[in-house]
Amino acid sequence: MHKVSSTCVANIDLASAWQKLSDLGQAHMYVPDLTGTEITTNAKTGIGASRRVYSQRPPLIETVVEWNEGSGFTLKLHNDYGDGVPPMFSMASFVYEISAESTTTTRLSNTMEFEMKWGAIGNLLAKLIAKPMQQMQEQIVYGQKLYYETGQKAQKGQVLALIKEEK
Protein backbone atom coordinates (compact mmCIF):
# COMPACT_ATOMS: atom_id res chain seq x y z
CA MET A 1 0.00 0.00 0.00
CA HIS A 2 1.30 3.45 -0.96
CA LYS A 3 0.18 6.67 0.71
CA VAL A 4 0.52 10.36 -0.03
CA SER A 5 -0.77 12.92 2.47
CA SER A 6 -1.10 16.64 2.89
CA THR A 7 -2.36 18.84 5.68
CA CYS A 8 -2.96 22.51 6.42
CA VAL A 9 -4.92 24.69 8.83
CA ALA A 10 -8.02 26.61 7.73
CA ASN A 11 -9.51 29.64 9.47
CA ILE A 12 -12.87 28.00 10.11
CA ASP A 13 -14.32 26.28 13.16
CA LEU A 14 -14.67 22.51 13.18
CA ALA A 15 -18.50 22.42 12.91
CA SER A 16 -18.48 24.74 9.87
CA ALA A 17 -15.65 22.75 8.26
CA TRP A 18 -17.62 19.52 8.76
CA GLN A 19 -20.71 21.09 7.22
CA LYS A 20 -18.71 21.83 4.06
CA LEU A 21 -16.74 18.58 3.98
CA SER A 22 -19.77 16.35 4.54
CA ASP A 23 -21.56 17.90 1.55
CA LEU A 24 -20.31 15.33 -0.96
CA GLY A 25 -21.74 17.32 -3.87
CA GLN A 26 -19.19 20.12 -3.44
CA ALA A 27 -15.90 18.41 -4.43
CA HIS A 28 -15.64 20.56 -7.56
CA MET A 29 -15.51 23.64 -5.34
CA TYR A 30 -12.19 22.64 -3.75
CA VAL A 31 -10.50 20.20 -6.16
CA PRO A 32 -9.04 22.60 -8.73
CA ASP A 33 -9.24 20.33 -11.79
CA LEU A 34 -12.84 19.20 -11.25
CA THR A 35 -15.61 20.80 -13.29
CA GLY A 36 -18.61 19.18 -11.58
CA THR A 37 -19.87 16.73 -8.98
CA GLU A 38 -23.00 14.58 -9.18
CA ILE A 39 -24.41 12.53 -6.29
CA THR A 40 -25.48 9.21 -7.85
CA THR A 41 -27.22 7.51 -4.90
CA ASN A 42 -30.28 8.24 -2.80
CA ALA A 43 -27.99 8.52 0.22
CA LYS A 44 -26.33 11.93 0.26
CA THR A 45 -24.01 11.14 3.20
CA GLY A 46 -22.75 8.12 5.08
CA ILE A 47 -21.52 4.71 4.01
CA GLY A 48 -22.73 3.83 0.53
CA ALA A 49 -23.22 7.42 -0.66
CA SER A 50 -21.61 7.78 -4.07
CA ARG A 51 -20.66 10.60 -6.38
CA ARG A 52 -19.30 11.03 -9.87
CA VAL A 53 -16.69 13.75 -10.30
CA TYR A 54 -16.02 15.38 -13.64
CA SER A 55 -12.91 16.94 -15.16
CA GLN A 56 -11.19 16.95 -18.54
CA ARG A 57 -10.59 13.21 -18.03
CA PRO A 58 -13.22 10.46 -17.89
CA PRO A 59 -15.42 10.78 -14.77
CA LEU A 60 -14.38 9.08 -11.53
CA ILE A 61 -16.80 7.34 -9.21
CA GLU A 62 -16.17 7.75 -5.49
CA THR A 63 -18.16 5.78 -2.91
CA VAL A 64 -18.07 6.29 0.86
CA VAL A 65 -16.74 3.15 2.57
CA GLU A 66 -16.14 4.69 6.00
CA TRP A 67 -17.95 7.61 7.66
CA ASN A 68 -16.86 9.23 10.92
CA GLU A 69 -19.50 11.83 11.75
CA GLY A 70 -17.93 15.20 12.44
CA SER A 71 -14.37 14.19 11.59
CA GLY A 72 -14.08 12.59 8.15
CA PHE A 73 -14.67 9.77 5.73
CA THR A 74 -13.01 7.43 3.24
CA LEU A 75 -13.94 7.33 -0.44
CA LYS A 76 -13.13 4.32 -2.63
CA LEU A 77 -12.31 5.26 -6.23
CA HIS A 78 -13.72 3.02 -8.91
CA ASN A 79 -15.34 3.06 -12.33
CA ASP A 80 -18.22 1.33 -14.05
CA TYR A 81 -16.02 -1.65 -14.85
CA GLY A 82 -15.03 -2.42 -11.26
CA ASP A 83 -11.30 -1.91 -11.71
CA GLY A 84 -8.96 0.73 -10.36
CA VAL A 85 -8.97 4.34 -11.45
CA PRO A 86 -6.74 5.23 -13.19
CA PRO A 87 -6.15 1.79 -14.69
CA MET A 88 -2.65 1.45 -13.19
CA PHE A 89 -4.18 1.08 -9.70
CA SER A 90 -5.59 -2.14 -8.33
CA MET A 91 -7.11 -0.09 -5.48
CA ALA A 92 -7.33 3.60 -4.64
CA SER A 93 -9.07 5.62 -1.93
CA PHE A 94 -9.10 9.11 -0.45
CA VAL A 95 -9.24 9.67 3.31
CA TYR A 96 -10.52 13.11 4.31
CA GLU A 97 -10.04 14.05 7.98
CA ILE A 98 -10.60 17.22 9.98
CA SER A 99 -9.80 18.10 13.58
CA ALA A 100 -10.02 21.22 15.71
CA GLU A 101 -6.75 23.10 15.84
CA SER A 102 -8.35 25.79 18.05
CA THR A 103 -11.89 27.08 18.56
CA THR A 104 -11.65 29.05 15.30
CA THR A 105 -9.31 26.91 13.16
CA THR A 106 -9.45 23.39 11.75
CA ARG A 107 -6.70 21.08 10.56
CA LEU A 108 -7.53 19.58 7.15
CA SER A 109 -5.76 16.31 6.36
CA ASN A 110 -6.09 14.29 3.17
CA THR A 111 -4.46 10.99 2.30
CA MET A 112 -4.57 9.05 -0.93
CA GLU A 113 -3.97 5.34 -0.43
CA PHE A 114 -3.35 3.14 -3.43
CA GLU A 115 -2.01 -0.18 -4.61
CA MET A 116 -0.40 -0.50 -7.99
CA LYS A 117 -1.00 -3.21 -10.56
CA TRP A 118 1.95 -5.07 -12.13
CA GLY A 119 3.85 -6.10 -8.97
CA ALA A 120 7.45 -4.87 -8.79
CA ILE A 121 7.07 -2.82 -11.97
CA GLY A 122 4.02 -1.12 -10.47
CA ASN A 123 5.94 -0.37 -7.26
CA LEU A 124 8.71 1.25 -9.31
CA LEU A 125 6.09 3.29 -11.14
CA ALA A 126 4.66 4.34 -7.75
CA LYS A 127 8.04 5.87 -6.86
CA LEU A 128 8.06 7.78 -10.16
CA ILE A 129 4.58 9.22 -9.63
CA ALA A 130 5.03 9.96 -5.90
CA LYS A 131 5.90 13.65 -6.41
CA PRO A 132 2.98 14.49 -8.75
CA MET A 133 0.62 12.55 -6.47
CA GLN A 134 1.89 14.56 -3.48
CA GLN A 135 1.38 17.80 -5.39
CA MET A 136 -2.18 16.74 -6.24
CA GLN A 137 -2.91 16.08 -2.55
CA GLU A 138 -1.53 19.50 -1.61
CA GLN A 139 -3.70 21.16 -4.23
CA ILE A 140 -6.78 19.41 -2.87
CA VAL A 141 -6.16 20.28 0.78
CA TYR A 142 -5.25 23.90 0.01
CA GLY A 143 -8.25 24.08 -2.31
CA GLN A 144 -10.36 23.02 0.65
CA LYS A 145 -8.79 25.76 2.75
CA LEU A 146 -9.65 28.42 0.15
CA TYR A 147 -13.19 27.14 -0.36
CA TYR A 148 -13.87 26.74 3.36
CA GLU A 149 -12.59 30.22 4.17
CA THR A 150 -14.18 32.10 1.27
CA GLY A 151 -17.13 30.01 0.09
CA GLN A 152 -15.85 30.53 -3.48
CA LYS A 153 -14.62 27.90 -5.93
CA ALA A 154 -10.87 27.40 -5.50
CA GLN A 155 -9.13 28.29 -8.76
CA LYS A 156 -5.91 26.43 -9.56
CA GLY A 157 -3.82 29.63 -9.76
CA GLN A 158 -5.05 30.72 -6.32
CA VAL A 159 -4.32 27.29 -4.87
CA LEU A 160 -0.79 27.21 -6.28
CA ALA A 161 -0.11 30.73 -4.98
CA LEU A 162 -1.36 29.77 -1.49
CA ILE A 163 0.83 26.65 -1.43
CA LYS A 164 3.87 28.74 -2.42
CA GLU A 165 3.02 31.36 0.22
CA GLU A 166 2.60 28.85 3.05
CA LYS A 167 5.59 26.62 2.23
C-alpha positions as CSV (number, residue, x, y, z in Angstrom):
1,M,0.0,0.0,0.0
2,H,1.3,3.4,-1.0
3,K,0.2,6.7,0.7
4,V,0.5,10.4,0.0
5,S,-0.8,12.9,2.5
6,S,-1.1,16.6,2.9
7,T,-2.4,18.8,5.7
8,C,-3.0,22.5,6.4
9,V,-4.9,24.7,8.8
10,A,-8.0,26.6,7.7
11,N,-9.5,29.6,9.5
12,I,-12.9,28.0,10.1
13,D,-14.3,26.3,13.2
14,L,-14.7,22.5,13.2
15,A,-18.5,22.4,12.9
16,S,-18.5,24.7,9.9
17,A,-15.7,22.8,8.3
18,W,-17.6,19.5,8.8
19,Q,-20.7,21.1,7.2
20,K,-18.7,21.8,4.1
21,L,-16.7,18.6,4.0
22,S,-19.8,16.3,4.5
23,D,-21.6,17.9,1.5
24,L,-20.3,15.3,-1.0
25,G,-21.7,17.3,-3.9
26,Q,-19.2,20.1,-3.4
27,A,-15.9,18.4,-4.4
28,H,-15.6,20.6,-7.6
29,M,-15.5,23.6,-5.3
30,Y,-12.2,22.6,-3.8
31,V,-10.5,20.2,-6.2
32,P,-9.0,22.6,-8.7
33,D,-9.2,20.3,-11.8
34,L,-12.8,19.2,-11.2
35,T,-15.6,20.8,-13.3
36,G,-18.6,19.2,-11.6
37,T,-19.9,16.7,-9.0
38,E,-23.0,14.6,-9.2
39,I,-24.4,12.5,-6.3
40,T,-25.5,9.2,-7.8
41,T,-27.2,7.5,-4.9
42,N,-30.3,8.2,-2.8
43,A,-28.0,8.5,0.2
44,K,-26.3,11.9,0.3
45,T,-24.0,11.1,3.2
46,G,-22.8,8.1,5.1
47,I,-21.5,4.7,4.0
48,G,-22.7,3.8,0.5
49,A,-23.2,7.4,-0.7
50,S,-21.6,7.8,-4.1
51,R,-20.7,10.6,-6.4
52,R,-19.3,11.0,-9.9
53,V,-16.7,13.8,-10.3
54,Y,-16.0,15.4,-13.6
55,S,-12.9,16.9,-15.2
56,Q,-11.2,16.9,-18.5
57,R,-10.6,13.2,-18.0
58,P,-13.2,10.5,-17.9
59,P,-15.4,10.8,-14.8
60,L,-14.4,9.1,-11.5
61,I,-16.8,7.3,-9.2
62,E,-16.2,7.7,-5.5
63,T,-18.2,5.8,-2.9
64,V,-18.1,6.3,0.9
65,V,-16.7,3.1,2.6
66,E,-16.1,4.7,6.0
67,W,-18.0,7.6,7.7
68,N,-16.9,9.2,10.9
69,E,-19.5,11.8,11.8
70,G,-17.9,15.2,12.4
71,S,-14.4,14.2,11.6
72,G,-14.1,12.6,8.1
73,F,-14.7,9.8,5.7
74,T,-13.0,7.4,3.2
75,L,-13.9,7.3,-0.4
76,K,-13.1,4.3,-2.6
77,L,-12.3,5.3,-6.2
78,H,-13.7,3.0,-8.9
79,N,-15.3,3.1,-12.3
80,D,-18.2,1.3,-14.0
81,Y,-16.0,-1.7,-14.8
82,G,-15.0,-2.4,-11.3
83,D,-11.3,-1.9,-11.7
84,G,-9.0,0.7,-10.4
85,V,-9.0,4.3,-11.4
86,P,-6.7,5.2,-13.2
87,P,-6.1,1.8,-14.7
88,M,-2.6,1.5,-13.2
89,F,-4.2,1.1,-9.7
90,S,-5.6,-2.1,-8.3
91,M,-7.1,-0.1,-5.5
92,A,-7.3,3.6,-4.6
93,S,-9.1,5.6,-1.9
94,F,-9.1,9.1,-0.5
95,V,-9.2,9.7,3.3
96,Y,-10.5,13.1,4.3
97,E,-10.0,14.0,8.0
98,I,-10.6,17.2,10.0
99,S,-9.8,18.1,13.6
100,A,-10.0,21.2,15.7
101,E,-6.8,23.1,15.8
102,S,-8.4,25.8,18.1
103,T,-11.9,27.1,18.6
104,T,-11.6,29.0,15.3
105,T,-9.3,26.9,13.2
106,T,-9.4,23.4,11.7
107,R,-6.7,21.1,10.6
108,L,-7.5,19.6,7.2
109,S,-5.8,16.3,6.4
110,N,-6.1,14.3,3.2
111,T,-4.5,11.0,2.3
112,M,-4.6,9.1,-0.9
113,E,-4.0,5.3,-0.4
114,F,-3.4,3.1,-3.4
115,E,-2.0,-0.2,-4.6
116,M,-0.4,-0.5,-8.0
117,K,-1.0,-3.2,-10.6
118,W,1.9,-5.1,-12.1
119,G,3.8,-6.1,-9.0
120,A,7.4,-4.9,-8.8
121,I,7.1,-2.8,-12.0
122,G,4.0,-1.1,-10.5
123,N,5.9,-0.4,-7.3
124,L,8.7,1.3,-9.3
125,L,6.1,3.3,-11.1
126,A,4.7,4.3,-7.8
127,K,8.0,5.9,-6.9
128,L,8.1,7.8,-10.2
129,I,4.6,9.2,-9.6
130,A,5.0,10.0,-5.9
131,K,5.9,13.7,-6.4
132,P,3.0,14.5,-8.8
133,M,0.6,12.6,-6.5
134,Q,1.9,14.6,-3.5
135,Q,1.4,17.8,-5.4
136,M,-2.2,16.7,-6.2
137,Q,-2.9,16.1,-2.6
138,E,-1.5,19.5,-1.6
139,Q,-3.7,21.2,-4.2
140,I,-6.8,19.4,-2.9
141,V,-6.2,20.3,0.8
142,Y,-5.2,23.9,0.0
143,G,-8.2,24.1,-2.3
144,Q,-10.4,23.0,0.6
145,K,-8.8,25.8,2.7
146,L,-9.7,28.4,0.2
147,Y,-13.2,27.1,-0.4
148,Y,-13.9,26.7,3.4
149,E,-12.6,30.2,4.2
150,T,-14.2,32.1,1.3
151,G,-17.1,30.0,0.1
152,Q,-15.9,30.5,-3.5
153,K,-14.6,27.9,-5.9
154,A,-10.9,27.4,-5.5
155,Q,-9.1,28.3,-8.8
156,K,-5.9,26.4,-9.6
157,G,-3.8,29.6,-9.8
158,Q,-5.1,30.7,-6.3
159,V,-4.3,27.3,-4.9
160,L,-0.8,27.2,-6.3
161,A,-0.1,30.7,-5.0
162,L,-1.4,29.8,-1.5
163,I,0.8,26.6,-1.4
164,K,3.9,28.7,-2.4
165,E,3.0,31.4,0.2
166,E,2.6,28.9,3.1
167,K,5.6,26.6,2.2
